Amino acid sequence: MPITLPPELEQFIQSQVARGKYASVDEVFLAGIKLLEQRERLYQGRFEELRREIMVGVEEAERGELLDAEAVITGLQEKLQQRRVQSDAICRK
């Protein structure tokens, strides 16, 4: 499978081999593919987790367990203001 890379990537790969981080160009590619595979698994896991959380929210909404948006936003703004005050107090010390 021929692969064409931009010169900067070719230089990067060669530098990894020259530094002894990898024994060959093939090892650099394998490491990169393994990282891509890990990232995809993490994203898929996070996607499934988010899907479950959404379903919990949908079920709660269907049961009428809703929060008032204005109250939530007001509460978050108050917490943010408290943290700003605390942060300012710490910076003055």
N, CA, C and O atoms as CSV, one atom per row, in Angstrom:
chain,resi,resn,atom,element,x,y,z
A,1,MET,N,N,0.850,-1.167,0.000
A,1,MET,CA,C,0.000,0.000,0.000
A,1,MET,C,C,0.903,1.239,0.000
A,1,MET,O,O,1.443,1.612,1.041
A,2,PRO,N,N,1.062,1.861,-1.136
A,2,PRO,CA,C,1.892,3.068,-1.190
A,2,PRO,C,C,1.194,4.243,-0.492
A,2,PRO,O,O,-0.008,4.459,-0.639
A,3,ILE,N,N,1.988,4.982,0.264
A,3,ILE,CA,C,1.457,6.132,0.998
A,3,ILE,C,C,2.322,7.339,0.666
A,3,ILE,O,O,3.551,7.274,0.696
A,4,THR,N,N,1.655,8.434,0.353
A,4,THR,CA,C,2.365,9.682,0.088
A,4,THR,C,C,2.146,10.611,1.266
A,4,THR,O,O,1.013,10.901,1.651
A,5,LEU,N,N,3.245,11.067,1.828
A,5,LEU,CA,C,3.180,11.958,2.991
A,5,LEU,C,C,3.776,13.306,2.648
A,5,LEU,O,O,4.666,13.406,1.803
A,6,PRO,N,N,3.280,14.350,3.311
A,6,PRO,CA,C,3.928,15.655,3.153
A,6,PRO,C,C,5.354,15.582,3.710
A,6,PRO,O,O,5.629,14.804,4.624
A,7,PRO,N,N,6.245,16.384,3.163
A,7,PRO,CA,C,7.645,16.337,3.601
A,7,PRO,C,C,7.825,16.502,5.114
A,7,PRO,O,O,8.688,15.857,5.710
A,8,GLU,N,N,7.010,17.365,5.737
A,8,GLU,CA,C,7.189,17.577,7.180
A,8,GLU,C,C,6.867,16.320,7.987
A,8,GLU,O,O,7.489,16.063,9.018
A,9,LEU,N,N,5.891,15.536,7.515
A,9,LEU,CA,C,5.588,14.279,8.207
A,9,LEU,C,C,6.681,13.242,7.964
A,9,LEU,O,O,7.039,12.490,8.871
A,10,GLU,N,N,7.202,13.201,6.759
A,10,GLU,CA,C,8.315,12.289,6.477
A,10,GLU,C,C,9.498,12.625,7.375
A,10,GLU,O,O,10.134,11.728,7.928
A,11,GLN,N,N,9.798,13.918,7.523
A,11,GLN,CA,C,10.906,14.332,8.393
A,11,GLN,C,C,10.636,13.946,9.844
A,11,GLN,O,O,11.539,13.489,10.545
A,12,PHE,N,N,9.410,14.126,10.288
A,12,PHE,CA,C,9.054,13.763,11.656
A,12,PHE,C,C,9.271,12.270,11.883
A,12,PHE,O,O,9.864,11.868,12.884
A,13,ILE,N,N,8.791,11.456,10.954
A,13,ILE,CA,C,8.937,10.006,11.092
A,13,ILE,C,C,10.415,9.622,11.110
A,13,ILE,O,O,10.845,8.829,11.947
A,14,GLN,N,N,11.172,10.176,10.204
A,14,GLN,CA,C,12.600,9.870,10.161
A,14,GLN,C,C,13.304,10.316,11.442
A,14,GLN,O,O,14.222,9.643,11.912
A,15,SER,N,N,12.878,11.449,12.010
A,15,SER,CA,C,13.504,11.917,13.252
A,15,SER,C,C,13.180,10.983,14.414
A,15,SER,O,O,14.011,10.791,15.302
A,16,GLN,N,N,11.987,10.405,14.419
A,16,GLN,CA,C,11.618,9.464,15.479
A,16,GLN,C,C,12.504,8.218,15.413
A,16,GLN,O,O,12.937,7.695,16.440
A,17,VAL,N,N,12.762,7.756,14.203
A,17,VAL,CA,C,13.635,6.588,14.021
A,17,VAL,C,C,15.076,6.959,14.355
A,17,VAL,O,O,15.769,6.195,15.027
A,18,ALA,N,N,15.534,8.122,13.893
A,18,ALA,CA,C,16.919,8.554,14.135
A,18,ALA,C,C,17.199,8.722,15.626
A,18,ALA,O,O,18.306,8.432,16.081
A,19,ARG,N,N,16.219,9.182,16.387
A,19,ARG,CA,C,16.399,9.352,17.832
A,19,ARG,C,C,16.358,8.026,18.593
A,19,ARG,O,O,16.668,7.966,19.783
A,20,GLY,N,N,15.977,6.986,17.895
A,20,GLY,CA,C,15.910,5.683,18.538
A,20,GLY,C,C,14.598,5.416,19.253
A,20,GLY,O,O,14.466,4.417,19.960
A,21,LYS,N,N,13.636,6.296,19.075
A,21,LYS,CA,C,12.330,6.070,19.708
A,21,LYS,C,C,11.634,4.875,19.084
A,21,LYS,O,O,10.877,4.170,19.751
A,22,TYR,N,N,11.891,4.652,17.808
A,22,TYR,CA,C,11.320,3.525,17.085
A,22,TYR,C,C,12.434,2.902,16.258
A,22,TYR,O,O,13.355,3.590,15.818
A,23,ALA,N,N,12.340,1.586,16.049
A,23,ALA,CA,C,13.382,0.872,15.306
A,23,ALA,C,C,13.245,1.042,13.799
A,23,ALA,O,O,14.216,0.886,13.060
A,24,SER,N,N,12.028,1.365,13.344
A,24,SER,CA,C,11.814,1.482,11.906
A,24,SER,C,C,10.628,2.396,11.612
A,24,SER,O,O,9.861,2.766,12.501
A,25,VAL,N,N,10.509,2.742,10.347
A,25,VAL,CA,C,9.374,3.541,9.896
A,25,VAL,C,C,8.078,2.766,10.142
A,25,VAL,O,O,7.067,3.350,10.534
A,26,ASP,N,N,8.109,1.468,9.914
A,26,ASP,CA,C,6.919,0.634,10.159
A,26,ASP,C,C,6.447,0.748,11.603
A,26,ASP,O,O,5.245,0.816,11.862
A,27,GLU,N,N,7.389,0.768,12.545
A,27,GLU,CA,C,7.011,0.890,13.959
A,27,GLU,C,C,6.341,2.230,14.244
A,27,GLU,O,O,5.410,2.299,15.048
A,28,VAL,N,N,6.804,3.288,13.596
A,28,VAL,CA,C,6.184,4.607,13.774
A,28,VAL,C,C,4.741,4.558,13.276
A,28,VAL,O,O,3.833,5.043,13.951
A,29,PHE,N,N,4.532,3.983,12.112
A,29,PHE,CA,C,3.175,3.865,11.574
A,29,PHE,C,C,2.291,3.015,12.472
A,29,PHE,O,O,1.139,3.371,12.723
A,30,LEU,N,N,2.815,1.897,12.958
A,30,LEU,CA,C,2.025,1.041,13.837
A,30,LEU,C,C,1.636,1.777,15.115
A,30,LEU,O,O,0.505,1.656,15.585
A,31,ALA,N,N,2.572,2.539,15.675
A,31,ALA,CA,C,2.270,3.303,16.890
A,31,ALA,C,C,1.166,4.326,16.615
A,31,ALA,O,O,0.256,4.499,17.427
A,32,GLY,N,N,1.251,4.993,15.481
A,32,GLY,CA,C,0.229,5.981,15.127
A,32,GLY,C,C,-1.136,5.344,14.916
A,32,GLY,O,O,-2.154,5.897,15.334
A,33,ILE,N,N,-1.162,4.199,14.276
A,33,ILE,CA,C,-2.433,3.513,14.038
A,33,ILE,C,C,-3.023,3.009,15.350
A,33,ILE,O,O,-4.237,3.064,15.549
A,34,LYS,N,N,-2.169,2.518,16.242
A,34,LYS,CA,C,-2.656,2.067,17.555
A,34,LYS,C,C,-3.257,3.231,18.339
A,34,LYS,O,O,-4.289,3.074,18.992
A,35,LEU,N,N,-2.615,4.400,18.278
A,35,LEU,CA,C,-3.167,5.576,18.950
A,35,LEU,C,C,-4.511,5.977,18.355
A,35,LEU,O,O,-5.436,6.333,19.085
A,36,LEU,N,N,-4.617,5.919,17.043
A,36,LEU,CA,C,-5.884,6.229,16.381
A,36,LEU,C,C,-6.968,5.249,16.826
A,36,LEU,O,O,-8.104,5.642,17.093
A,37,GLU,N,N,-6.605,3.976,16.902
A,37,GLU,CA,C,-7.560,2.958,17.338
A,37,GLU,C,C,-8.014,3.213,18.780
A,37,GLU,O,O,-9.201,3.102,19.085
A,38,GLN,N,N,-7.069,3.556,19.665
A,38,GLN,CA,C,-7.415,3.866,21.055
A,38,GLN,C,C,-8.344,5.070,21.129
A,38,GLN,O,O,-9.327,5.058,21.870
A,39,ARG,N,N,-8.037,6.094,20.370
A,39,ARG,CA,C,-8.860,7.302,20.367
A,39,ARG,C,C,-10.279,6.994,19.906
A,39,ARG,O,O,-11.250,7.475,20.490
A,40,GLU,N,N,-10.388,6.196,18.863
A,40,GLU,CA,C,-11.710,5.833,18.356
A,40,GLU,C,C,-12.497,5.048,19.406
A,40,GLU,O,O,-13.700,5.258,19.564
A,41,ARG,N,N,-11.827,4.147,20.120
A,41,ARG,CA,C,-12.516,3.393,21.175
A,41,ARG,C,C,-12.976,4.315,22.289
A,41,ARG,O,O,-14.079,4.159,22.810
A,42,LEU,N,N,-12.132,5.282,22.658
A,42,LEU,CA,C,-12.512,6.244,23.692
A,42,LEU,C,C,-13.703,7.084,23.247
A,42,LEU,O,O,-14.643,7.285,24.015
A,43,TYR,N,N,-13.667,7.572,22.017
A,43,TYR,CA,C,-14.775,8.369,21.500
A,43,TYR,C,C,-16.060,7.560,21.460
A,43,TYR,O,O,-17.130,8.054,21.817
A,44,GLN,N,N,-15.945,6.300,21.017
A,44,GLN,CA,C,-17.128,5.451,20.945
A,44,GLN,C,C,-17.686,5.218,22.350
A,44,GLN,O,O,-18.900,5.255,22.550
A,45,GLY,N,N,-16.801,4.977,23.325
A,45,GLY,CA,C,-17.243,4.784,24.705
A,45,GLY,C,C,-17.917,6.025,25.245
A,45,GLY,O,O,-18.948,5.939,25.912
A,46,ARG,N,N,-17.344,7.174,24.962
A,46,ARG,CA,C,-17.939,8.430,25.435
A,46,ARG,C,C,-19.282,8.671,24.754
A,46,ARG,O,O,-20.225,9.151,25.382
A,47,PHE,N,N,-19.364,8.335,23.467
A,47,PHE,CA,C,-20.621,8.487,22.735
A,47,PHE,C,C,-21.711,7.627,23.366
A,47,PHE,O,O,-22.837,8.087,23.551
A,48,GLU,N,N,-21.383,6.395,23.692
A,48,GLU,CA,C,-22.363,5.497,24.313
A,48,GLU,C,C,-22.771,6.017,25.689
A,48,GLU,O,O,-23.939,5.938,26.069
A,49,GLU,N,N,-21.800,6.547,26.430
A,49,GLU,CA,C,-22.094,7.113,27.747
A,49,GLU,C,C,-23.048,8.304,27.623
A,49,GLU,O,O,-24.004,8.421,28.389
A,50,LEU,N,N,-22.786,9.175,26.665
A,50,LEU,CA,C,-23.660,10.324,26.436
A,50,LEU,C,C,-25.059,9.882,26.006
A,50,LEU,O,O,-26.059,10.465,26.423
A,51,ARG,N,N,-25.115,8.860,25.180
A,51,ARG,CA,C,-26.412,8.346,24.745
A,51,ARG,C,C,-27.217,7.850,25.951
A,51,ARG,O,O,-28.417,8.107,26.043
A,52,ARG,N,N,-26.559,7.140,26.876
A,52,ARG,CA,C,-27.253,6.663,28.081
A,52,ARG,C,C,-27.726,7.832,28.934
A,52,ARG,O,O,-28.845,7.814,29.447
A,53,GLU,N,N,-26.874,8.855,29.088
A,53,GLU,CA,C,-27.251,10.022,29.884
A,53,GLU,C,C,-28.437,10.749,29.260
A,53,GLU,O,O,-29.325,11.218,29.971
A,54,ILE,N,N,-28.451,10.842,27.950
A,54,ILE,CA,C,-29.572,11.485,27.260
A,54,ILE,C,C,-30.849,10.694,27.496
A,54,ILE,O,O,-31.906,11.272,27.747
A,55,MET,N,N,-30.753,9.384,27.417
A,55,MET,CA,C,-31.946,8.555,27.626
A,55,MET,C,C,-32.481,8.715,29.050
A,55,MET,O,O,-33.694,8.718,29.262
A,56,VAL,N,N,-31.577,8.847,30.025
A,56,VAL,CA,C,-32.018,9.094,31.398
A,56,VAL,C,C,-32.777,10.414,31.447
A,56,VAL,O,O,-33.839,10.499,32.065
A,57,GLY,N,N,-32.241,11.436,30.804
A,57,GLY,CA,C,-32.903,12.742,30.779
A,57,GLY,C,C,-34.257,12.693,30.086
A,57,GLY,O,O,-35.222,13.308,30.540
A,58,VAL,N,N,-34.317,11.962,28.992
A,58,VAL,CA,C,-35.594,11.835,28.270
A,58,VAL,C,C,-36.625,11.139,29.151
A,58,VAL,O,O,-37.778,11.563,29.225
A,59,GLU,N,N,-36.199,10.065,29.818
A,59,GLU,CA,C,-37.118,9.335,30.699
A,59,GLU,C,C,-37.591,10.226,31.848
A,59,GLU,O,O,-38.766,10.205,32.213
A,60,GLU,N,N,-36.671,11.008,32.414
A,60,GLU,CA,C,-37.054,11.927,33.491
A,60,GLU,C,C,-38.044,12.970,32.980
A,60,GLU,O,O,-39.018,13.293,33.660
A,61,ALA,N,N,-37.794,13.493,31.787
A,61,ALA,CA,C,-38.696,14.490,31.212
A,61,ALA,C,C,-40.079,13.895,30.961
A,61,ALA,O,O,-41.098,14.544,31.196
A,62,GLU,N,N,-40.101,12.665,30.485
A,62,GLU,CA,C,-41.389,12.008,30.241
A,62,GLU,C,C,-42.172,11.802,31.535
A,62,GLU,O,O,-43.403,11.770,31.523
A,63,ARG,N,N,-41.451,11.662,32.654
A,63,ARG,CA,C,-42.119,11.515,33.950
A,63,ARG,C,C,-42.453,12.874,34.557
A,63,ARG,O,O,-43.041,12.950,35.636
A,64,GLY,N,N,-42.077,13.944,33.862
A,64,GLY,CA,C,-42.367,15.284,34.361
A,64,GLY,C,C,-41.318,15.822,35.317
A,64,GLY,O,O,-41.537,16.844,35.968
A,65,GLU,N,N,-40.187,15.149,35.405
A,65,GLU,CA,C,-39.107,15.576,36.306
A,65,GLU,C,C,-38.206,16.568,35.581
A,65,GLU,O,O,-37.084,16.241,35.193
A,66,LEU,N,N,-38.707,17.764,35.407
A,66,LEU,CA,C,-37.985,18.795,34.672
A,66,LEU,C,C,-37.474,19.871,35.621
A,66,LEU,O,O,-38.026,20.081,36.701
A,67,LEU,N,N,-36.418,20.543,35.200
A,67,LEU,CA,C,-35.891,21.670,35.959
A,67,LEU,C,C,-36.278,22.957,35.245
A,67,LEU,O,O,-36.377,22.999,34.019
A,68,ASP,N,N,-36.494,23.994,36.022
A,68,ASP,CA,C,-36.780,25.301,35.460
A,68,ASP,C,C,-35.479,25.904,34.929
A,68,ASP,O,O,-34.533,26.121,35.687
A,69,ALA,N,N,-35.439,26.169,33.635
A,69,ALA,CA,C,-34.215,26.652,32.998
A,69,ALA,C,C,-33.724,27.953,33.610
A,69,ALA,O,O,-32.523,28.121,33.822
A,70,GLU,N,N,-34.626,28.869,33.894
A,70,GLU,CA,C,-34.211,30.148,34.467
A,70,GLU,C,C,-33.580,29.961,35.837
A,70,GLU,O,O,-32.591,30.617,36.166
A,71,ALA,N,N,-34.150,29.066,36.635
A,71,ALA,CA,C,-33.592,28.803,37.968
A,71,ALA,C,C,-32.212,28.174,37.863
A,71,ALA,O,O,-31.318,28.510,38.640
A,72,VAL,N,N,-32.030,27.275,36.920
A,72,VAL,CA,C,-30.727,26.633,36.729
A,72,VAL,C,C,-29.697,27.673,36.302
A,72,VAL,O,O,-28.594,27.708,36.847
A,73,ILE,N,N,-30.040,28.513,35.343
A,73,ILE,CA,C,-29.106,29.535,34.859
A,73,ILE,C,C,-28.772,30.521,35.966
A,73,ILE,O,O,-27.610,30.892,36.130
A,74,THR,N,N,-29.767,30.949,36.725
A,74,THR,CA,C,-29.528,31.870,37.840
A,74,THR,C,C,-28.593,31.232,38.858
A,74,THR,O,O,-27.671,31.883,39.348
A,75,GLY,N,N,-28.823,29.967,39.177
A,75,GLY,CA,C,-27.962,29.264,40.121
A,75,GLY,C,C,-26.532,29.163,39.626
A,75,GLY,O,O,-25.592,29.345,40.400
A,76,LEU,N,N,-26.358,28.875,38.347
A,76,LEU,CA,C,-25.014,28.789,37.776
A,76,LEU,C,C,-24.324,30.149,37.779
A,76,LEU,O,O,-23.126,30.239,38.046
A,77,GLN,N,N,-25.075,31.203,37.484
A,77,GLN,CA,C,-24.498,32.547,37.502
A,77,GLN,C,C,-24.058,32.922,38.917
A,77,GLN,O,O,-23.013,33.548,39.098
A,78,GLU,N,N,-24.844,32.544,39.909
A,78,GLU,CA,C,-24.481,32.828,41.298
A,78,GLU,C,C,-23.216,32.083,41.697
A,78,GLU,O,O,-22.342,32.649,42.354
A,79,LYS,N,N,-23.113,30.819,41.306
A,79,LYS,CA,C,-21.905,30.044,41.611
A,79,LYS,C,C,-20.684,30.663,40.937
A,79,LYS,O,O,-19.615,30.759,41.539
A,80,LEU,N,N,-20.851,31.081,39.687
A,80,LEU,CA,C,-19.755,31.712,38.967
A,80,LEU,C,C,-19.312,32.989,39.665
A,80,LEU,O,O,-18.116,33.239,39.809
A,81,GLN,N,N,-20.261,33.784,40.092
A,81,GLN,CA,C,-19.935,35.018,40.794
A,81,GLN,C,C,-19.193,34.728,42.097
A,81,GLN,O,O,-18.224,35.414,42.421
A,82,GLN,N,N,-19.639,33.718,42.847
A,82,GLN,CA,C,-18.966,33.335,44.094
A,82,GLN,C,C,-17.523,32.914,43.827
A,82,GLN,O,O,-16.621,33.270,44.586
A,83,ARG,N,N,-17.306,32.164,42.764
A,83,ARG,CA,C,-15.946,31.721,42.434
A,83,ARG,C,C,-15.073,32.897,42.027
A,83,ARG,O,O,-13.885,32.939,42.346
A,84,ARG,N,N,-15.663,33.843,41.327
A,84,ARG,CA,C,-14.889,35.032,40.947
A,84,ARG,C,C,-14.466,35.805,42.194
A,84,ARG,O,O,-13.328,36.262,42.294
A,85,VAL,N,N,-15.390,35.946,43.140
A,85,VAL,CA,C,-15.074,36.660,44.381
A,85,VAL,C,C,-13.976,35.924,45.128
A,85,VAL,O,O,-13.033,36.550,45.610
A,86,GLN,N,N,-14.082,34.606,45.232
A,86,GLN,CA,C,-13.062,33.809,45.914
A,86,GLN,C,C,-11.722,33.926,45.209
A,86,GLN,O,O,-10.684,34.061,45.858
A,87,SER,N,N,-11.741,33.873,43.876
A,87,SER,CA,C,-10.514,33.976,43.104
A,87,SER,C,C,-9.863,35.343,43.299
A,87,SER,O,O,-8.646,35.434,43.455
A,88,ASP,N,N,-10.664,36.396,43.292
A,88,ASP,CA,C,-10.137,37.746,43.524
A,88,ASP,C,C,-9.506,37.846,44.899
A,88,ASP,O,O,-8.447,38.454,45.057
A,89,ALA,N,N,-10.157,37.247,45.906
A,89,ALA,CA,C,-9.637,37.299,47.271
A,89,ALA,C,C,-8.311,36.571,47.378
A,89,ALA,O,O,-7.415,37.018,48.095
A,90,ILE,N,N,-8.174,35.460,46.679
A,90,ILE,CA,C,-6.922,34.700,46.697
A,90,ILE,C,C,-5.817,35.469,46.005
A,90,ILE,O,O,-4.676,35.471,46.468
A,91,CYS,N,N,-6.144,36.124,44.899
A,91,CYS,CA,C,-5.144,36.879,44.138
A,91,CYS,C,C,-4.631,38.081,44.923
A,91,CYS,O,O,-3.493,38.505,44.719
A,92,ARG,N,N,-5.442,38.635,45.811
A,92,ARG,CA,C,-5.036,39.809,46.587
A,92,ARG,C,C,-4.101,39.457,47.726
A,92,ARG,O,O,-3.409,40.330,48.250
A,93,LYS,N,N,-4.067,38.211,48.111
A,93,LYS,CA,C,-3.225,37.801,49.250
A,93,LYS,C,C,-1.774,37.825,48.922
A,93,LYS,O,O,-0.943,37.508,49.773
